[in-house]
Amino acid sequence: MLPALKDTVLRDFINYLTEMGVADYVDHLKTRNTFEYNNRVVTFFPATDESRLKGRQNDFVWINEATDLSWYEFQQLIMRTGGCLWCDYNPDNPDSWVKTELEEKRLEKRKDVNLMISTVLMNPFLSDSQREEINNLADYDNELYEVYTLGNWVKFKGLIFPNWDIIESKDFPSNALKQCYAMDIGYNDATVLLHVVLQDKTLFIDEVFHETGLTTADVIKLLDESPVRNSRIIADAQAKSFIEEIKRRKYRIRPCKKGPDSLLNGIKKVKSLKLKITDRSLKTMQELKRFKWKKDKNGDDTDEPLNRYKNAPDAIRYGAMYLTKTNTIRMI
């Protein structure tokens, strides 16, 4: 979870210190992810670090993406918090302890919880393009609009890949025989590179990068910084010129094979396997939580995926189709 922490709230915190002009006054201990100033200490740590959960007392705690924590992990934190504890989250799982234990029991009965619903209309830090994308969700799926635009609790229906497990990054089987890298290519949509392993009818996924607005030169730079130089990369077959350019840089990239009903066949193949995703693959998990079937005029699921939140799922599909070929072993 630590790499994900460094790429999200920790990075934002450092950026804000710099923008406010106070970074030079703060002692940043990078090995422990702590910031100290005048006997005040701010510490960032992942919930998977049980020693931190059961460690020192805290005056204040902020839990980012609280619905990703367990009820047990929340209890360990709140028992050691002398002042206030804040949780931020998207209301996309009504069965979460955040709703059942905090919003329903404590807010309604004990009256010791305050709830603030912050929507896109109240967020001054979003770019215009982000705000427009969220506001336009109603044009594609009302459930997504209810959650991410209006902030209402909704249990998503029609998810294409509803069942998957999260594993710690250290448990990713990087030495397995059957593996490759899978890439979906975009610009306004994200360009995604995933490390995909097939082992014992289980597909393991580890996110290498997942970014929007990348040029071919940007992608090459990211590849140069990633451990993929001598590895097989399976990419979006439609990006022919991109694939050719990457080949010229001596990368072992090839297009995924496409044929009749390759989209549906690929989805069926992935659904036939168990999925395990590393805890640092945050953007991949976010897409899987939103990747849904289109609905017809009667509100029933069709056999066509919604054309949103599909970049990581497409890359997963490319990797699965490549690795599940009969009598093949893919070594990288």
N, C-alpha and C positions, 0 to 999 in steps of 0.2 A: 504493500500500500504506500510505502514511502515515496517511490517515484511519482505516483499519482498526486501525492500531497505537494511535492515540489513543483509540479506542473500546474497546480490550481491555486488554492488559497494562500500558500506560502509565497508563491511568485507574486500574487496580487498584493500581499502585504508589503513585500519589499518594494514593489513599484510605487505604492502609495506613500511609503516613507520617503522615497526619493522625490516624488512629485511635491510633497509637502515641505521639502527642504530640511528634513530633520534626520536623514539617514546617518549623517556624520556624528550625530550626538548619541547614537544607539550602538551598543556593543553587541554585534551579531556573532554568536558562537555557532558556526556552521555545522560542526560535528554533532551538536545536540539540537540544532534548529531552535535555539533560544535567542531572545532579544532582551537586553538588560539596559535600564536607565534609572538612576536614582533609586536603587533597591526595588524597582519594579521589574518583574520578569514576565515575558510572554513566551510560551513554549508551544510549538506545533508538534504533534505526534499522531500516528495512525492508531485507530481503534484496535488494530490487530496486535499492538504492543501491550500485552496484558500487564507487564511490569509497570507501565505508565498508568494504566487504568487503576491499578491497586496501589499506586505509589503516593506521592506527596499530596497534601491538601491544596486545594485551589480556592482563591477568592471568587473567581469568575470563570465560567467555561462556555465556550461557543462550539456547538456541534454542527459541522457542515454536512449537508445531505443526510439528515438524521434518520430517514427511513432506511438507509443502508446499514445502520447499526442494529444490533439485537437489543431486546428488552434488558437482558442481563448486562450488556455493556453500558447501557444508559444508567442502570441502577448503580453500577460501580462508580460512575462519574458523579452522579448527583449526591451520593452518600458522602463524597469527599469535597463538596463544594460549599463554602461558607456563605457566599453571596448569591448572585443570580446565575442562572444557566439559560443560554439561548439555544434554540434549535432552528435551523433553516431546512426547508425541504419542499419538494413538489408533491402535491396531493394526488399521487397516481396509484396508491395502493390502500384502499379503505380498510383492509385487514391489518394494516401496520399498527404497532403499539402506539405510535404517535397519535393516531386517531382514537383508538379504543381506550388507551390508558391516560393520555394527556388531555385531548380535546373533549372526550366524553366524560371520563370519570373525574379527573382533577379540575378541569375547567368548569364543568357543570355542577359537581357535587362539593368539592373541597374549596373551590373558588381561589386557588392559589396559583393559577396559570392565567397568563394574559395571551391573547391571540391577536396577531396583526396579519392581515392578508395583504401582501404586497403584490401588485400586478405589474404588467409591462407598462401601464400608464403612469406608474409611480416610480419607475426605475430610471434615474438620470444618467446611469452609466452605460446603458445600451446604445449601440450605434443605430443610426436610422435604418440600416439594412436589417439588423437584428429585430428591431421593433416592427418593421413591416412584415418580416417573415412570420413572427408570432401572431400578429394581428390577422394575417391571411389564413391562419389554420382553419378557420370556419369554412373556407372554400373547399377544403379537402376532407376534413374529418371533425365532426362536432365534439367527439370525446377529447381529442387533443386540444381543441379550442377551449373547452371547459376547464381543463387542467392548467394549461400553460399560459392562457390569456386571462381567464377569469379567476383562476385560483380555487376552483371547486373540486371536491373529492369525486373521483370517478374510477370505477373498476373497468379497465380497458377490456373490451371484447374484440375478438377477431385478430389477436396477435398471431403472427406467423410462427415465431419461435418463442413460445411462452415459458419453456422449461430449460433452464441451464443453471449450472452451479458456478460459484466463484471459488477460485483457489488462490493461494498465495503464490507470488511470482517465483519463489524458490522451489515450488513444487512442479513447475512447468517442465515436462520431459524433453529438454532440448537435445538430448543425445539419442532420441528414438530413431529407428531406421526410416520410418515413413514420415517425411516432413518436407515442407516447401515454404516459400513466402508468397502471399497472395496480395494483389494490388488492384484497387479500383481507382480510376483516374477521373479527376474533375478539375474545376477551377472555382466557379461559384459554389458548386457542390464540392465536398471534401475529396482530397486525394488520400487514400488509406493504404497503409502497408501493414499486413498482419503476418505473424509467424504462426503457421498452422501445422499441427502434428496429429497424425492418426495412429492410435494405439488401442488395441483391444476394443474395437467398435466405439471408441471415444474420440471426439475431435477436441483437441486442446487449442486454444486461441490466445495469442499474446500480441497486444497492440504495439507496433513499432512507432508509427506516427499516424496522425489523423488530423489534417489541416486543410483549411480552405484558402483560396487565393494563391496557390502555388503554381509558379511557372515551371517549365521543364528544367530550367537551370536550378531552381529551388529544390526540385525533387532530386536531381543529381547530387546536389550538395548534401541532402539528407541521407541519400543512399551511401555516399562516401563516408558519412559519419556512423553508418549502421553496419552490423556484422553480416553483410549479405553479398560481399564481393564474389565469392565462389559458389553461391547458392542459387538454386532454381527459383525464379520468380514467375508466377502465373498472373497475367494481367488481362485487363478488359480488352476483348478482341476488337472492339470498335476503335480503339486508340492506336491505329496502325502507325502513324507518323511518330507518335510518342515512343512506341515500342522500338521502332527502328533507331531513334536517337539514343535510347538507353543501350541498345545493343552495341552501338558504335563506341560506347564508353566501356565495353568489355564486360558488361553484365549479362548473366545467363537468363535473359527474359524471353518469354514466349507468350503468345496469346492463348487464352482459354479456348477450348473447342466449343463451337456453338452449332446447334442443329435444331430440327423441329422440336418445339416444346422444351428447349434447353433450360429456360427459366423455371418452369414448373418441375421438370425432372431434377434440376439442381436443388430446389427447395425440398422436394421429397427425399432426396439423398441426405441432406443435412438433417431433416426431421427423423431419419432412420437411425441417427447416431446420437449418443450422449454428447452434450456440449459442456465443456469446462473452460472458463474464461479467467484469466489472471486478474487479480484485484487492481492492477494498475491500468487496465484497459477501459478507462472510464468512458470515453466517447463511444467505444464499441458497445458497451453495456447500455448507454443512453439510447443508442439507435435501436438495439434489440427490444428495449422496453416500449418502443413506439412504432416498430415495423409491423404494419397491419395489412389485412386484405381490404381492397376497395369494397364498398357496399353498393348494392343496386338501389333502384328507386323505392324499394320496399324495406330498405334497411338491412338486407341480408348480405352475407359475405359472398363475394364473387371469387373466381379463380385467378384474379389479377391483383398483384400487390399495389398498395398505394405508392405513388411516385414521390415519396418522402421518406427520409431516414433510412435509406437503402444502401448507403455507400459501404459500410462495414458488412452488412448482410450479403451484399454482392460479392465482396472479397472472400467471405467465408465460403460462399457457394463455389467460387472458382477453385479454392483450395481443396474443398471436399471432393469435387468432381475429378480433380487431377489425382488425388491420393487414393481414391477408391477404385481406380482402374484394376481389372483382374490381372493377377500375377505380376504386379509391378512393385518394385521397391525403390523409393526415392531417397537417396542419401545426399546430404548437403554438408 
